[in-house]
Amino acid sequence: MGKGEEGAEREEPHKEEIMTGMTTVVDAHSWAQQTFGAAQLGDHRRSKRVVQVAEQMARDPAASLPRQLGGNWGELKAAYRLLHEPDVSHEALSQPHWQQTREWAKRQEEPVLLVHDETELDYGYDPAVTGLGPIGNGSHQGLFVHSVLAVLPQASGERVLGLVYQEPWVRESAPRSKAGKKQSSKQRARRERESAHWPHAIKEVGRPPEGRRWVHVGDRYADMSTFLLAGLSTGCDVLVRADQNRRLQVSPEEEETTQQLDHLIDRMKSWSAQGAREQEVASEHERRARTARLCISWGQVQIQPTDLHGRSNKQAPVLTLWAIHVWEPEPPLRREAQRERVRSEKHGAARKRQERGEQQAHPPQENERIEP
């Protein structure tokens, strides 16, 4: 393929439409201008350069930065200098997009889901790289990114508006004394908790407008009092997957009817089904596709928030929440839910040994050709 043909091929993504939340941008330049044009980077020339680099990156997102910039050494060096500027931070580059997504969310009449999750970025293990921290089991280093994605739930499928907030952070190794001893429990209690990034993200997103409904959604890690309190204090709803079997506030009238079930998960499991529906479960890895019949029950409960040590926080108000229990009454057995395992062909030395064994077991007849 000649250079002219290769260049023409790489220009094609420029003509494709790029979907961004509520609008359709017809080219990469318009998308880059809309996303990064309002970034405050300390100098208008930096903002202009960011738009140029983002436009070239959008034309070939899967390529490396040198290839995205067309192999131009001058352009590449200018991009590296730009990214090393102190004012060109992750927050400064992302603020226009966050603000734009929040404005779109404010205009929605239907509820908006604000989905929280954290991602590990693995940079391997290279002692020469600085600014990273331990991840996983500590053998590799990298950083974490807490993202809050705005999603519109629809019957035909969710519609993503964009990010309303994102925060990268680095895990610090557990400090030790000069003698190599670990910190005491009092010293650890004074340290900033990694879980603080979750309620902090809620406060950064802010309050919804009057008459609008925002729902902060989190997995089991979000089942903490600080996350619940932060969401409710900003006028939002909170939906988390229960992880803690929290102690409930039981009134004297309830003691006779609840049969001493004063913990959240125990109470939910005691409720009878109030509804049922079928849910299609997609095939994934070794799991085969099937139709699951689910039951649902719900009820109102009162929970006393706890502190960082799991003790009741008497200074915090009692939370009145709705608990929802969804379960499958007759789940399939493991062997019924899994696909049939298909043996893969042997490769390399194992395959050669297998072929030699077959030849020895069935020696070729005269005038029969042996394939190499």
Backbone torsions as a table, in degrees:
resi	resn	phi	psi	omega
1	MET	NA	132.4	-179.9
2	GLY	-79.0	169.5	-177.8
3	LYS	-65.8	-36.0	-179.7
4	GLY	-64.2	-41.9	179.2
5	GLU	-67.1	-40.0	179.3
6	GLU	-63.7	-41.5	179.3
7	GLY	-65.2	-38.7	178.7
8	ALA	-65.3	-37.9	179.3
9	GLU	-65.1	-39.1	-177.7
10	ARG	-75.4	-15.9	178.9
11	GLU	-81.1	-14.8	-175.8
12	GLU	-57.8	-44.0	-179.9
13	PRO	-59.0	-23.0	179.7
14	HIS	-63.9	-29.6	-176.5
15	LYS	-88.7	-13.7	-178.6
16	GLU	-75.3	153.1	178.6
17	GLU	-78.9	140.4	178.8
18	ILE	-114.2	121.0	-178.8
19	MET	-85.8	127.6	178.1
20	THR	-134.9	91.9	173.4
21	GLY	64.2	-106.2	-172.6
22	MET	-97.2	-6.5	-176.6
23	THR	-128.8	162.8	175.3
24	THR	-113.1	118.2	179.8
25	VAL	-96.2	129.5	-171.1
26	VAL	-83.5	-14.6	179.6
27	ASP	-149.9	166.9	-176.1
28	ALA	-65.5	-35.6	-178.3
29	HIS	-64.4	-43.4	179.8
30	SER	-64.1	-39.6	178.0
31	TRP	-63.2	-46.2	-179.0
32	ALA	-63.2	-40.4	179.5
33	GLN	-66.4	-40.3	-179.4
34	GLN	-69.1	-34.8	-174.6
35	THR	-85.0	-39.9	-172.6
36	PHE	-119.9	-2.2	-175.7
37	GLY	-62.9	-29.9	-177.4
38	ALA	-95.7	11.2	-179.2
39	ALA	-67.1	131.9	178.7
40	GLN	-94.0	101.4	-173.6
41	LEU	-116.2	16.4	177.3
42	GLY	86.9	-12.1	-179.2
43	ASP	-159.9	131.6	-177.2
44	HIS	-64.2	-24.6	178.6
45	ARG	-68.4	-32.5	176.7
46	ARG	-67.5	-41.2	178.2
47	SER	-61.7	-40.2	178.3
48	LYS	-65.1	-41.2	179.3
49	ARG	-65.8	-38.9	179.0
50	VAL	-61.7	-41.9	178.6
51	VAL	-62.5	-41.2	179.3
52	GLN	-63.5	-46.4	-179.4
53	VAL	-65.2	-43.1	-180.0
54	ALA	-63.1	-37.1	177.8
55	GLU	-62.3	-44.1	179.7
56	GLN	-68.4	-34.7	177.6
57	MET	-68.4	-37.2	-178.6
58	ALA	-67.9	-25.8	179.9
59	ARG	-71.9	-25.8	-179.7
60	ASP	-147.0	71.6	-171.5
61	PRO	-61.6	-29.9	-175.2
62	ALA	-82.3	-9.1	-176.1
63	ALA	-84.2	166.6	175.1
64	SER	-76.0	164.0	-178.4
65	LEU	-61.2	-42.5	176.9
66	PRO	-58.5	-40.3	179.4
67	ARG	-71.6	-37.4	178.5
68	GLN	-60.8	-32.9	179.8
69	LEU	-91.0	16.4	173.2
70	GLY	72.4	19.1	-179.7
71	GLY	72.5	12.7	-179.9
72	ASN	-83.1	112.9	-176.9
73	TRP	-63.6	-39.0	179.0
74	GLY	-62.8	-43.8	178.2
75	GLU	-64.7	-40.8	-179.8
76	LEU	-64.9	-44.0	179.6
77	LYS	-64.2	-39.2	177.9
78	ALA	-64.7	-37.3	178.4
79	ALA	-66.5	-41.4	178.2
80	TYR	-64.2	-41.3	177.6
81	ARG	-62.3	-39.9	179.5
82	LEU	-62.1	-46.2	-177.3
83	LEU	-70.5	-18.0	178.1
84	HIS	-89.6	-3.4	177.9
85	GLU	-69.0	134.8	-179.8
86	PRO	-59.4	-33.3	-178.5
87	ASP	-75.6	-18.2	-179.5
88	VAL	-91.0	75.3	-178.0
89	SER	-98.5	169.4	176.8
90	HIS	-60.2	-42.4	-179.3
91	GLU	-66.3	-42.7	-179.2
92	ALA	-64.1	-38.8	179.6
93	LEU	-71.7	-32.1	-173.7
94	SER	-89.7	-19.8	-175.0
95	GLN	-54.3	-45.0	179.3
96	PRO	-59.6	-40.8	179.7
97	HIS	-68.4	-42.2	178.0
98	TRP	-58.9	-47.5	-177.3
99	GLN	-64.7	-39.4	178.5
100	GLN	-63.4	-43.1	179.5
101	THR	-66.2	-38.8	178.1
102	ARG	-63.6	-38.5	178.0
103	GLU	-64.6	-40.4	176.6
104	TRP	-63.4	-41.3	-179.7
105	ALA	-64.2	-35.4	-179.7
106	LYS	-66.9	-24.2	-177.4
107	ARG	-89.3	-4.2	-177.4
108	GLN	-82.2	129.6	177.7
109	GLU	-80.1	-30.8	178.2
110	GLU	-84.3	163.4	-179.5
111	PRO	-61.0	145.5	177.6
112	VAL	-113.7	125.9	176.6
113	LEU	-87.9	128.9	176.2
114	LEU	-109.1	97.1	-169.9
115	VAL	-90.3	122.0	179.8
116	HIS	-98.2	141.5	172.7
117	ASP	-165.3	160.2	178.9
118	GLU	-121.0	144.8	-178.2
119	THR	-124.7	139.2	174.2
120	GLU	-93.0	130.4	172.8
121	LEU	-105.7	112.6	-173.4
122	ASP	-95.9	119.2	178.1
123	TYR	-108.1	20.5	178.5
124	GLY	71.3	-147.9	178.8
125	TYR	-137.6	106.0	177.6
126	ASP	-138.2	108.5	-177.0
127	PRO	-59.2	-21.1	-178.2
128	ALA	-75.0	-19.1	-179.1
129	VAL	-83.3	128.7	-179.5
130	THR	-110.4	166.4	177.5
131	GLY	84.4	7.1	179.4
132	LEU	-112.8	169.6	179.5
133	GLY	-137.1	174.4	-178.7
134	PRO	-68.7	144.7	174.5
135	ILE	-134.3	164.5	179.0
136	GLY	59.8	-128.4	178.8
137	ASN	-87.0	8.4	177.4
138	GLY	94.2	-5.1	-179.1
139	SER	-78.4	-23.1	178.0
140	HIS	-115.7	167.4	178.1
141	GLN	-127.9	154.8	-177.9
142	GLY	175.9	-148.5	179.0
143	LEU	-148.4	169.3	179.2
144	PHE	-112.3	151.3	177.6
145	VAL	-130.4	119.2	175.6
146	HIS	-95.7	120.1	-176.2
147	SER	-119.0	145.6	175.0
148	VAL	-124.3	111.1	-174.6
149	LEU	-104.9	128.5	178.0
150	ALA	-87.8	125.0	-175.5
151	VAL	-132.8	138.0	173.4
152	LEU	-99.2	114.3	177.5
153	PRO	-74.8	128.1	179.7
154	GLN	-133.2	158.3	-178.0
155	ALA	-63.2	-34.6	-178.6
156	SER	-86.0	-2.3	-177.1
157	GLY	131.8	154.2	-176.4
158	GLU	-69.8	155.5	176.9
159	ARG	-121.9	120.5	-176.3
160	VAL	-85.6	125.8	175.6
161	LEU	-87.0	-38.0	-178.6
162	GLY	141.1	-172.5	178.6
163	LEU	-84.5	136.1	172.4
164	VAL	-102.0	-15.8	176.8
165	TYR	-169.0	150.6	176.5
166	GLN	-156.3	137.8	-178.1
167	GLU	-138.7	114.7	171.4
168	PRO	-83.1	142.3	178.8
169	TRP	-147.9	156.6	-174.9
170	VAL	-114.0	131.5	177.2
171	ARG	-77.9	132.1	178.2
172	GLU	-93.8	139.5	176.4
173	SER	-63.9	146.5	-179.9
174	ALA	-60.3	119.4	-178.4
175	PRO	-68.2	149.6	178.2
176	ARG	-130.1	160.7	176.6
177	SER	-76.4	174.1	179.6
178	LYS	-62.3	-27.6	178.6
179	ALA	-82.9	-0.5	178.7
180	GLY	88.8	7.5	-178.6
181	LYS	-82.5	149.5	177.7
182	LYS	-75.2	164.6	178.4
183	GLN	-71.0	154.3	176.0
184	SER	-77.5	169.7	179.9
185	SER	-62.9	-35.6	178.2
186	LYS	-67.2	-39.7	178.3
187	GLN	-66.9	-39.9	178.8
188	ARG	-66.4	-33.8	-179.4
189	ALA	-66.4	-27.6	-179.7
190	ARG	-82.5	-13.9	179.0
191	ARG	-73.7	151.1	176.2
192	GLU	-70.6	133.9	-177.8
193	ARG	-82.8	144.5	175.4
194	GLU	-65.0	-30.3	179.4
195	SER	-66.4	-12.8	-179.5
196	ALA	-65.7	-17.9	179.8
197	HIS	-67.3	-27.0	-177.8
198	TRP	-71.1	-55.4	176.4
199	PRO	-66.1	-29.3	177.3
200	HIS	-62.5	-38.0	179.0
201	ALA	-64.4	-37.0	178.0
202	ILE	-63.2	-43.6	-179.5
203	LYS	-65.5	-34.9	179.3
204	GLU	-68.6	-35.1	179.0
205	VAL	-66.7	-39.8	176.1
206	GLY	91.9	-171.1	-175.3
207	ARG	-90.3	148.5	173.6
208	PRO	-78.7	159.2	176.3
209	PRO	-66.1	163.6	178.2
210	GLU	-60.5	129.7	179.4
211	GLY	87.5	-0.8	177.9
212	ARG	-106.9	151.9	-176.3
213	ARG	-123.2	118.1	175.3
214	TRP	-113.3	138.0	-178.5
215	VAL	-123.7	115.8	175.1
216	HIS	-81.7	126.0	-174.1
217	VAL	-116.8	133.9	179.1
218	GLY	-144.2	159.6	176.9
219	ASP	-83.9	-162.0	-176.3
220	ARG	-60.2	-30.9	-178.3
221	TYR	-64.0	-24.8	-178.7
222	ALA	-81.3	-2.3	179.7
223	ASP	-77.3	73.8	177.6
224	MET	-140.8	149.5	-174.1
225	SER	-61.8	-37.3	-178.6
226	THR	-63.4	-36.2	178.8
227	PHE	-69.2	-43.9	179.3
228	LEU	-63.2	-46.2	-178.2
229	LEU	-65.4	-38.7	180.0
230	ALA	-63.8	-42.2	179.9
231	GLY	-66.3	-45.0	-179.0
232	LEU	-68.7	-33.5	-179.1
233	SER	-70.1	-19.9	178.6
234	THR	-97.8	11.9	177.3
235	GLY	78.3	20.1	-179.9
236	CYS	-109.1	163.2	169.1
237	ASP	-90.5	159.5	-179.3
238	VAL	-132.1	132.3	177.6
239	LEU	-129.1	113.1	-179.7
240	VAL	-129.8	156.2	175.6
241	ARG	-86.2	124.5	-173.7
242	ALA	-64.8	131.7	176.0
243	ASP	-121.6	-33.4	-178.2
244	GLN	-97.3	131.4	174.8
245	ASN	-81.5	74.1	-170.5
246	ARG	-68.0	147.9	176.6
247	ARG	-77.0	136.6	-177.0
248	LEU	-99.0	155.1	171.0
249	GLN	-85.8	114.7	-176.7
250	VAL	-110.1	123.7	178.2
251	SER	-78.0	159.9	178.9
252	PRO	-57.0	-33.5	-179.8
253	GLU	-68.2	-31.3	-177.7
254	GLU	-81.1	-20.8	-174.4
255	GLU	-60.0	-33.1	-178.4
256	GLU	-75.8	-30.5	-175.0
257	THR	-94.9	-23.3	-176.2
258	THR	-88.0	-7.2	178.4
259	GLN	53.8	45.2	174.9
260	GLN	62.9	20.2	175.6
261	LEU	-85.3	83.3	-173.2
262	ASP	-103.4	22.7	174.9
263	HIS	-124.4	147.4	-168.2
264	LEU	-58.3	-58.0	-174.2
265	ILE	-66.2	-37.1	177.0
266	ASP	-62.6	-40.9	-179.9
267	ARG	-65.2	-44.2	-178.2
268	MET	-63.4	-39.2	-179.3
269	LYS	-68.2	-19.0	-180.0
270	SER	-84.0	-12.1	-178.1
271	TRP	-76.0	143.3	174.7
272	SER	-82.6	159.8	-177.0
273	ALA	-65.7	135.5	177.1
274	GLN	-110.7	-2.4	178.7
275	GLY	-172.6	166.0	179.4
276	ALA	-151.0	153.4	176.9
277	ARG	-159.5	163.5	176.6
278	GLU	-102.5	140.7	-178.0
279	GLN	-129.4	128.1	177.5
280	GLU	-77.5	124.9	178.2
281	VAL	-103.3	119.2	-176.5
282	ALA	-74.0	155.2	176.2
283	SER	-71.8	138.1	-178.8
284	GLU	-154.8	124.5	179.8
285	HIS	53.9	-119.0	-178.1
286	GLU	-89.2	-0.5	-178.3
287	ARG	-90.0	129.9	178.7
288	ARG	-87.1	154.9	179.1
289	ALA	-68.7	143.8	179.9
290	ARG	-159.8	172.5	175.9
291	THR	-108.8	119.7	-178.4
292	ALA	-100.4	137.5	175.1
293	ARG	-100.0	117.6	-174.3
294	LEU	-110.8	147.2	173.1
295	CYS	-112.7	152.5	-178.8
296	ILE	-138.2	141.5	173.6
297	SER	-143.4	158.7	-177.7
298	TRP	-153.2	160.4	179.5
299	GLY	-171.3	162.8	-178.8
300	GLN	-94.2	135.4	-179.2
301	VAL	-133.8	161.9	176.4
302	GLN	-120.2	129.0	-175.4
303	ILE	-124.3	136.1	174.2
304	GLN	-90.9	118.6	178.9
305	PRO	-57.8	152.9	-179.6
306	THR	-116.2	164.2	176.7
307	ASP	-91.0	-169.5	-177.0
308	LEU	-66.2	-19.2	-179.4
309	HIS	-98.7	6.7	179.6
310	GLY	83.7	5.4	178.7
311	ARG	-88.0	149.7	-179.3
312	SER	-61.4	132.9	178.2
313	ASN	-97.4	96.0	-175.8
314	LYS	-67.3	-20.9	-179.3
315	GLN	-77.3	-21.7	179.2
316	ALA	-85.0	146.8	179.8
317	PRO	-70.4	152.6	176.1
318	VAL	-68.7	133.3	-178.2
319	LEU	-93.7	126.3	173.4
320	THR	-98.8	111.7	-172.7
321	LEU	-126.8	161.3	171.8
322	TRP	-99.1	127.3	177.4
323	ALA	-104.0	133.3	-178.1
324	ILE	-120.5	127.7	-179.7
325	HIS	-115.0	118.4	177.6
326	VAL	-119.3	128.1	-177.9
327	TRP	-150.1	161.4	176.5
328	GLU	-105.3	110.0	-174.3
329	PRO	-65.9	-30.9	-178.1
330	GLU	-129.3	72.3	179.6
331	PRO	-69.7	149.3	-179.6
332	PRO	-71.8	157.5	173.9
333	LEU	-66.5	158.6	-175.4
334	ARG	-59.9	-41.8	-178.0
335	ARG	-70.0	-24.5	177.6
336	GLU	-79.5	-31.1	-177.5
337	ALA	-82.6	-19.9	-177.5
338	GLN	-89.3	151.7	174.3
339	ARG	-72.1	161.9	172.6
340	GLU	-73.5	132.5	-177.2
341	ARG	-78.8	129.3	179.2
342	VAL	-104.7	122.4	-179.2
343	ARG	-69.0	134.1	178.2
344	SER	-85.9	154.2	179.2
345	GLU	-69.1	146.5	178.3
346	LYS	-77.3	149.2	-178.6
347	HIS	-127.9	163.7	171.9
348	GLY	65.1	-138.4	-175.3
349	ALA	-62.7	-36.1	-179.5
350	ALA	-64.2	-37.8	179.3
351	ARG	-68.8	-39.9	178.3
352	LYS	-63.3	-41.4	177.8
353	ARG	-62.9	-38.8	179.2
354	GLN	-64.8	-42.7	180.0
355	GLU	-65.1	-39.9	178.2
356	ARG	-64.3	-39.8	178.1
357	GLY	-63.5	-39.4	178.3
358	GLU	-66.7	-38.1	179.1
359	GLN	-67.0	-38.2	178.6
360	GLN	-68.6	-36.2	179.5
361	ALA	-72.3	-31.7	-179.2
362	HIS	-130.1	80.1	-178.8
363	PRO	-63.6	145.5	-178.0
364	PRO	-69.4	148.6	177.2
365	GLN	-80.0	168.7	179.0
366	GLU	-61.3	144.8	179.6
367	ASN	65.5	10.0	176.9
368	GLU	-92.7	130.0	-176.6
369	ARG	-80.1	134.2	177.4
370	ILE	-96.8	122.0	178.2
371	GLU	-71.3	135.3	-179.9
372	PRO	-66.8	NA	NA
